[in-house]
Amino acid sequence: MLDTVIQIIEIIGVVSFCTSGSIVAIDKEMDLMGVILLALTTTFGGGVFRDLILGQTPAFFVSMHLYVLVGVLTSILVFILASAFKRWYVKEEEKINFFNNFVDAIGLGAFTVTSVNICLDVCPEKGPFLAIMMGMIASVGGGVVRDLFLDRVPNVFRKHIYALACLVGAALYYCLRVYVFAHSEVGIVISTVVGILAVFVIRVLASIFKWNLPKAIHFSELEG
């Protein structure tokens, strides 16, 4: 049961991140191959960082043929829909952006939890710090690489409480799974739901209410 739940969550994360990455690529007027590659980078880039830190080579996604296939098909579907409904897509840009934030939040929650889970499986003796950090790095890393490819400052450094949401969700999942439910299968499922919801709710609320962490200087305000 547990393995099935984890696999479902991972597939949800792949679909969510590939959808989000595809939307960003389409907004940058990339062709089909560009959309697919940027979506896969967004989805699996953070996991590669995680695996390198944990010493897992080759990276997990290399053997996850189903996940890569799901990601490619998701990207193609988003591309086809955007192409077929291009006038509506451009007209409803604000709704598309909100939908992008919504699916991105789902992906963040799913990958945060599954990455903590992988860390616990690979090196359970390393304790909470590494597991929680891996949850954050794996979930935001792909977005960082995506934004660097697009020559812009990564969202994680500037926009609407990104990494902090992942840290909160990862910490909740770890504490519930390890300290409260003591690794029981039902407990892990409950921990998973709570961890994903924590990341999702924080990210969506931050997006709606424009919550941001404080900055030292708001140059645009001073210059204005």
MARTORFI-893501 format. One line per 3 residues: number of its first residue (from 1); for each residue y negated, z negated, x of C-alpha. Coordinates in steps of 0.25 Angstrom, whole numbers, padded with zeros to 4 digits. Example, Ala and Ser with C-alpha at 12.3 -4.5 7.8 and 13.67 -1.06 7.14 Angstrom:
residues 2
1	0018/-0031/0049 ~ 0004/-0029/0055 $
***
This chain:
residues 224
1	0000/0000/0000 ~ -0010/-0004/0011 ~ -0008/0009/0019 $
4	-0010/0017/0006 ~ -0023/0009/0003 ~ -0028/0011/0017 $
7	-0025/0026/0017 ~ -0032/0028/0004 ~ -0044/0021/0009 $
10	-0044/0029/0022 ~ -0044/0042/0014 ~ -0055/0037/0005 $
13	-0063/0035/0018 ~ -0060/0049/0023 ~ -0064/0056/0010 $
16	-0077/0047/0009 ~ -0081/0049/0024 ~ -0078/0064/0024 $
19	-0086/0066/0011 ~ -0097/0059/0017 ~ -0097/0067/0030 $
22	-0095/0080/0022 ~ -0108/0077/0014 ~ -0116/0074/0027 $
25	-0111/0087/0034 ~ -0114/0095/0021 ~ -0128/0089/0021 $
28	-0129/0094/0036 ~ -0125/0108/0031 ~ -0112/0108/0039 $
31	-0101/0119/0037 ~ -0088/0115/0032 ~ -0082/0112/0046 $
34	-0094/0103/0049 ~ -0092/0096/0036 ~ -0078/0093/0039 $
37	-0080/0089/0053 ~ -0092/0080/0050 ~ -0084/0073/0038 $
40	-0072/0071/0047 ~ -0081/0065/0058 ~ -0087/0056/0048 $
43	-0073/0051/0043 ~ -0065/0050/0056 ~ -0076/0048/0066 $
46	-0077/0033/0065 ~ -0062/0031/0065 ~ -0061/0038/0078 $
49	-0071/0028/0084 ~ -0062/0017/0078 ~ -0050/0022/0084 $
52	-0056/0024/0098 ~ -0061/0010/0098 ~ -0047/0005/0094 $
55	-0040/0014/0104 ~ -0033/0022/0093 ~ -0030/0036/0098 $
58	-0030/0047/0093 ~ -0039/0042/0081 ~ -0032/0038/0068 $
61	-0038/0050/0060 ~ -0031/0060/0069 ~ -0018/0057/0063 $
64	-0024/0055/0049 ~ -0022/0070/0045 ~ -0023/0066/0030 $
67	-0037/0060/0032 ~ -0042/0071/0040 ~ -0037/0081/0029 $
70	-0043/0073/0018 ~ -0056/0072/0026 ~ -0057/0088/0028 $
73	-0053/0090/0013 ~ -0064/0080/0009 ~ -0075/0087/0018 $
76	-0071/0101/0012 ~ -0072/0096/-0002 ~ -0085/0090/0000 $
79	-0090/0103/0007 ~ -0085/0112/-0005 ~ -0091/0103/-0015 $
82	-0105/0103/-0008 ~ -0104/0118/-0007 ~ -0100/0120/-0021 $
85	-0111/0111/-0027 ~ -0121/0113/-0016 ~ -0133/0113/-0025 $
88	-0129/0100/-0032 ~ -0126/0094/-0018 ~ -0140/0097/-0013 $
91	-0147/0093/-0026 ~ -0139/0079/-0027 ~ -0141/0076/-0012 $
94	-0145/0061/-0015 ~ -0132/0059/-0023 ~ -0124/0066/-0012 $
97	-0130/0056/-0002 ~ -0126/0044/-0011 ~ -0112/0050/-0013 $
100	-0111/0052/0002 ~ -0115/0037/0005 ~ -0105/0033/-0006 $
103	-0093/0040/0000 ~ -0098/0036/0014 ~ -0097/0021/0010 $
106	-0083/0023/0005 ~ -0079/0029/0018 ~ -0086/0018/0026 $
109	-0078/0008/0018 ~ -0065/0014/0019 ~ -0066/0017/0034 $
112	-0071/0003/0037 ~ -0059/-0004/0031 ~ -0048/0006/0036 $
115	-0054/0005/0050 ~ -0053/-0010/0050 ~ -0039/-0009/0045 $
118	-0036/0001/0057 ~ -0042/-0009/0067 ~ -0033/-0020/0061 $
121	-0021/-0012/0062 ~ -0023/-0007/0076 ~ -0029/-0020/0083 $
124	-0028/-0031/0073 ~ -0030/-0041/0085 ~ -0044/-0037/0088 $
127	-0050/-0045/0077 ~ -0061/-0042/0067 ~ -0073/-0036/0075 $
130	-0065/-0024/0080 ~ -0059/-0021/0066 ~ -0073/-0022/0059 $
133	-0080/-0014/0069 ~ -0069/-0003/0068 ~ -0071/-0003/0053 $
136	-0086/0000/0055 ~ -0085/0010/0067 ~ -0074/0018/0060 $
139	-0082/0019/0047 ~ -0096/0022/0052 ~ -0091/0030/0065 $
142	-0089/0043/0058 ~ -0102/0043/0052 ~ -0109/0040/0065 $
145	-0102/0052/0072 ~ -0106/0061/0059 ~ -0120/0057/0061 $
148	-0121/0060/0076 ~ -0115/0073/0073 ~ -0126/0076/0063 $
151	-0137/0071/0074 ~ -0142/0059/0065 ~ -0142/0044/0067 $
154	-0129/0039/0061 ~ -0130/0032/0047 ~ -0123/0019/0052 $
157	-0136/0016/0061 ~ -0146/0018/0051 ~ -0142/0019/0036 $
160	-0138/0010/0025 ~ -0129/-0001/0031 ~ -0118/0007/0036 $
163	-0110/0000/0047 ~ -0113/-0013/0042 ~ -0106/-0010/0029 $
166	-0094/-0006/0037 ~ -0094/-0019/0045 ~ -0095/-0027/0032 $
169	-0083/-0020/0026 ~ -0075/-0020/0038 ~ -0077/-0035/0040 $
172	-0074/-0038/0025 ~ -0061/-0030/0027 ~ -0057/-0036/0040 $
175	-0059/-0051/0035 ~ -0052/-0049/0021 ~ -0040/-0042/0027 $
178	-0038/-0051/0039 ~ -0043/-0064/0035 ~ -0042/-0065/0020 $
181	-0030/-0056/0016 ~ -0022/-0058/0029 ~ -0018/-0043/0030 $
184	-0011/-0043/0016 ~ -0010/-0029/0010 ~ -0017/-0032/-0003 $
187	-0028/-0040/0006 ~ -0030/-0028/0014 ~ -0032/-0019/0002 $
190	-0042/-0029/-0004 ~ -0049/-0030/0010 ~ -0050/-0015/0010 $
193	-0057/-0014/-0003 ~ -0067/-0025/0000 ~ -0070/-0019/0014 $
196	-0072/-0005/0008 ~ -0080/-0010/-0003 ~ -0089/-0018/0006 $
199	-0093/-0006/0014 ~ -0094/0003/0002 ~ -0103/-0006/-0006 $
202	-0112/-0009/0006 ~ -0114/0005/0010 ~ -0117/0010/-0004 $
205	-0127/-0001/-0007 ~ -0134/0001/0006 ~ -0135/0016/0003 $
208	-0140/0014/-0011 ~ -0150/0003/-0008 ~ -0153/0009/0006 $
211	-0149/-0004/0014 ~ -0151/-0003/0029 ~ -0150/-0012/0040 $
214	-0164/-0016/0046 ~ -0170/-0007/0057 ~ -0179/-0012/0068 $
217	-0190/-0002/0066 ~ -0192/0008/0054 ~ -0200/0019/0062 $
220	-0202/0027/0050 ~ -0209/0016/0042 ~ -0218/0013/0055 $
223	-0221/0027/0057 ~ -0225/0029/0042 $
***
